[in-house]
Amino acid sequence: MTGRDPWQDARDRMVDTQIASRGVTDILVLAAMRKVPRHLFIPGPARESAYSDYPLPIGHGQTISQPYIVGVMTSLLALREEDRVLEIGAGSGYQAAILGTIAREVVSIERIPAVAELARENLARAGLRNVRVIVGDGTNGYADGAPYDAIIVTAATPAVPAPLVIQLAEGGRLVAPVGSRDLQELVRLTRRGDQVTRETFGGVVFVPLIGEHGWEA
């Protein structure tokens, strides 16, 4: 019989004080964030700060997002257990792990091969078997797996890439940080037939989304 995870208390405090207390109420999201071992997705000395309330470096100029932002963006997707999800920007794999803990299937696109491999290793270590990480230009989405019930963009884009909107299923939700390289607004698009509605949810700061329909490198 294995003992209790020594990091569990830190995860519970993270959820209680950083996420639930700040207005995230989706029970599936809160449960996933209590369950997924965030420290496994952070390399080196920064791991000691895994459950702190700020982003952390993961190498290659990339970061793992602040836990609160992960909670907010995931809750805006309004995920259901049967959903298929597309993630743009795998990073270390933590956001994909949260998505995969809730949804049926996740495809995550990462443009940097070394970062994609890091995400695969971390996801395997955490026991996620329903997440596939693919190397490519995330601004083009992944048409082979479309349509998706939910799409999440985890890097700053000047506008929502058109291919991603096309790949949304009926009733699908897309969440992305949209704006300049320095400051963005969190946006949610929802597809209903030929209509796509847009909502905004406040300012955020992400690393830039590089690609054909994003920023130039």
Secondary structure, DSSP 8 states (H G I E B T S, - for coil): -----TTHHHHHHIIIIIIGGGT---HHHHHHHHHS-GGGGS-GGGGGGTTSSS-EEEETTEEE--HHHHHHHHHHTT--TT-EEEEE--TTSHHHHHHHHHSSEEEEEESSHHHHHHHHHHHHHTT--SEEEEES-GGG--GGG--EEEEEE-SBBSS--HHHHHTEEEEEEEEEEEE-SS-EEEEEEEEETTEEEEEEEEEE---B-BSTTSB--
